[in-house]
Amino acid sequence: MFLHPQSTKEKWNHTESLKTKRFFEPSTWDIVAWNRAATLLLTDYAQLPPERRNILRLIFSEPRVRSAQEDWQAVARYVVGSFRADVIRAGASREINRLVTELSAESPEFDELWRDNDVVGPGDGIKRLHHPDLGALSLEFSSFSVEGRSDLTMTTYHPASEQEMIRVRSFIDAR
């Protein structure tokens, strides 16, 4: 997980409010909770019907989400490999099988990546996207299980540079 050096409680509070958080169920990748920063920087999940609040559905069937990715193909490959790792841990279920069948029918790209059988463990990285108001944006991310809640995974995003932190802070404060 990316740890921002903290020298004072005030600095911690300042940077903590910039963290974008999103919780999802590891077995199906349904998004179940998010914060204000996630709404402003990623997607306004509250505007989506609950059945569309799914990372895989967003990546493979929402043109806006697809076009926001700097390298959609790499993101798609990573997402499918990470999902497969979660499926292996959770075990196959009717719900997972339905989701995979649905996505395979809707998206030839998902179907091809799913058939590749790649497995990617959770981790850290840089998410590069094109935000409609901020333009090019790089966010460091970490995904991990929530202690005491094996049914949840949390992903946090944080501006990747001091300059991006200033841009994001101004954007969030203006809304």
C-alpha positions as CSV (number, residue, x, y, z in Angstrom):
1,M,0.0,0.0,0.0
2,F,1.2,3.5,-0.8
3,L,2.0,5.3,2.4
4,H,2.3,9.1,2.2
5,P,4.9,10.4,4.6
6,Q,3.0,12.2,7.4
7,S,4.7,14.7,9.7
8,T,1.7,16.1,11.4
9,K,-1.9,15.3,12.1
10,E,-2.9,18.3,10.0
11,K,-1.0,16.9,7.0
12,W,-2.6,13.5,7.6
13,N,-6.1,15.0,7.6
14,H,-5.3,17.0,4.4
15,T,-4.1,14.0,2.4
16,E,-6.7,11.6,3.9
17,S,-9.5,13.7,2.4
18,L,-7.9,13.3,-1.1
19,K,-7.9,9.5,-0.9
20,T,-10.4,8.0,-3.2
21,K,-12.0,4.9,-1.7
22,R,-14.1,2.2,-3.2
23,F,-15.3,-1.0,-1.5
24,F,-16.4,-4.0,-3.5
25,E,-17.3,-7.7,-2.9
26,P,-14.4,-9.8,-4.0
27,S,-16.5,-12.6,-5.4
28,T,-18.5,-10.5,-7.9
29,W,-16.7,-7.1,-7.9
30,D,-20.0,-5.3,-7.1
31,I,-19.2,-1.9,-5.7
32,V,-21.0,-1.5,-2.4
33,A,-19.5,1.7,-0.9
34,W,-17.5,4.7,-2.0
35,N,-16.5,8.2,-0.8
36,R,-17.0,11.6,-2.2
37,A,-13.6,11.7,-3.9
38,A,-14.5,8.5,-5.7
39,T,-17.7,10.1,-7.0
40,L,-15.8,13.2,-8.2
41,L,-12.7,11.4,-9.7
42,L,-14.0,8.0,-10.9
43,T,-17.8,7.5,-11.2
44,D,-20.9,8.8,-9.6
45,Y,-21.9,5.3,-8.5
46,A,-25.1,6.6,-6.9
47,Q,-26.4,7.6,-10.3
48,L,-26.1,3.9,-11.5
49,P,-28.7,1.3,-10.8
50,P,-27.3,-1.1,-8.2
51,E,-26.9,-4.0,-10.8
52,R,-24.6,-1.7,-12.9
53,R,-22.3,-0.9,-9.9
54,N,-19.8,-3.5,-10.9
55,I,-16.2,-2.9,-11.9
56,L,-16.3,-5.5,-14.7
57,R,-19.5,-4.2,-16.2
58,L,-18.2,-0.7,-16.1
59,I,-14.8,-1.5,-17.7
60,F,-16.3,-3.7,-20.4
61,S,-19.7,-2.1,-21.2
62,E,-19.5,1.6,-20.4
63,P,-17.9,3.6,-23.2
64,R,-17.2,6.5,-20.9
65,V,-15.2,4.3,-18.5
66,R,-13.4,2.7,-21.4
67,S,-12.4,6.0,-23.0
68,A,-11.2,7.4,-19.6
69,Q,-8.4,4.7,-19.4
70,E,-5.1,5.7,-20.8
71,D,-4.4,2.1,-21.8
72,W,-7.7,0.3,-21.7
73,Q,-6.3,-3.0,-22.9
74,A,-3.8,-3.1,-20.1
75,V,-6.5,-2.1,-17.5
76,A,-8.9,-4.8,-18.9
77,R,-6.2,-7.5,-18.7
78,Y,-5.3,-6.5,-15.2
79,V,-8.9,-6.4,-14.1
80,V,-9.8,-9.8,-15.5
81,G,-6.7,-11.4,-14.0
82,S,-7.4,-9.9,-10.6
83,F,-11.0,-11.0,-10.8
84,R,-10.0,-14.5,-11.7
85,A,-7.7,-14.6,-8.6
86,D,-10.7,-13.5,-6.4
87,V,-12.9,-16.2,-8.1
88,I,-10.3,-18.8,-7.3
89,R,-10.2,-17.7,-3.6
90,A,-14.0,-17.4,-3.3
91,G,-14.8,-20.6,-5.3
92,A,-17.2,-20.7,-8.2
93,S,-20.8,-19.9,-7.5
94,R,-23.9,-19.5,-9.6
95,E,-23.6,-15.7,-9.2
96,I,-20.1,-15.7,-10.5
97,N,-21.0,-18.1,-13.4
98,R,-23.9,-15.8,-14.4
99,L,-21.7,-12.8,-14.4
100,V,-18.9,-14.4,-16.5
101,T,-21.6,-15.8,-18.9
102,E,-23.2,-12.3,-19.2
103,L,-19.9,-10.5,-19.7
104,S,-18.6,-13.1,-22.2
105,A,-21.8,-12.6,-24.3
106,E,-21.7,-8.8,-24.1
107,S,-18.0,-8.3,-24.6
108,P,-15.7,-10.3,-27.0
109,E,-12.7,-8.6,-25.2
110,F,-13.8,-10.0,-21.8
111,D,-14.5,-13.4,-23.3
112,E,-11.0,-13.5,-24.9
113,L,-9.3,-12.3,-21.7
114,W,-11.2,-14.8,-19.5
115,R,-10.2,-17.6,-21.8
116,D,-6.5,-16.6,-21.4
117,N,-6.8,-17.9,-17.8
118,D,-4.3,-15.2,-16.5
119,V,-4.3,-14.7,-12.8
120,V,-3.0,-11.5,-11.2
121,G,-2.8,-11.0,-7.5
122,P,-4.0,-7.8,-5.8
123,G,-1.4,-5.1,-5.5
124,D,-0.4,-1.6,-6.0
125,G,0.1,0.5,-9.1
126,I,-0.6,3.7,-11.0
127,K,-4.0,4.3,-12.6
128,R,-3.7,6.7,-15.5
129,L,-6.9,8.2,-16.7
130,H,-8.4,11.0,-18.6
131,H,-10.8,12.9,-16.3
132,P,-13.4,15.1,-18.1
133,D,-12.5,18.2,-16.0
134,L,-8.9,17.5,-14.8
135,G,-7.5,16.0,-18.0
136,A,-4.7,13.5,-17.6
137,L,-4.5,12.2,-14.1
138,S,-2.3,9.7,-12.4
139,L,-3.4,8.0,-9.2
140,E,-1.5,5.5,-7.1
141,F,-3.7,2.7,-6.0
142,S,-3.7,-0.2,-3.5
143,S,-6.2,-3.0,-3.1
144,F,-6.5,-5.1,0.0
145,S,-8.9,-7.1,2.1
146,V,-10.7,-5.3,4.9
147,E,-9.7,-6.8,8.2
148,G,-12.6,-8.6,9.8
149,R,-14.6,-8.4,6.6
150,S,-13.5,-11.1,4.2
151,D,-16.5,-10.2,2.1
152,L,-15.0,-6.8,1.2
153,T,-12.0,-5.5,-0.7
154,M,-11.0,-1.8,-0.5
155,T,-9.2,0.0,-3.2
156,T,-7.6,3.4,-2.4
157,Y,-6.4,5.9,-4.9
158,H,-4.1,8.9,-4.1
159,P,-2.7,11.6,-6.4
160,A,0.6,10.3,-7.7
161,S,2.5,13.6,-7.4
162,E,2.5,16.8,-5.4
163,Q,1.3,18.7,-8.5
164,E,-1.6,16.3,-9.0
165,M,-2.4,16.5,-5.3
166,I,-2.8,20.3,-5.7
167,R,-5.0,19.9,-8.8
168,V,-7.2,17.3,-7.2
169,R,-7.5,19.3,-3.9
170,S,-8.6,22.4,-5.9
171,F,-11.1,20.3,-7.9
172,I,-12.6,18.6,-4.8
173,D,-12.7,21.8,-2.8
174,A,-14.5,23.6,-5.6
175,R,-17.4,21.1,-5.5
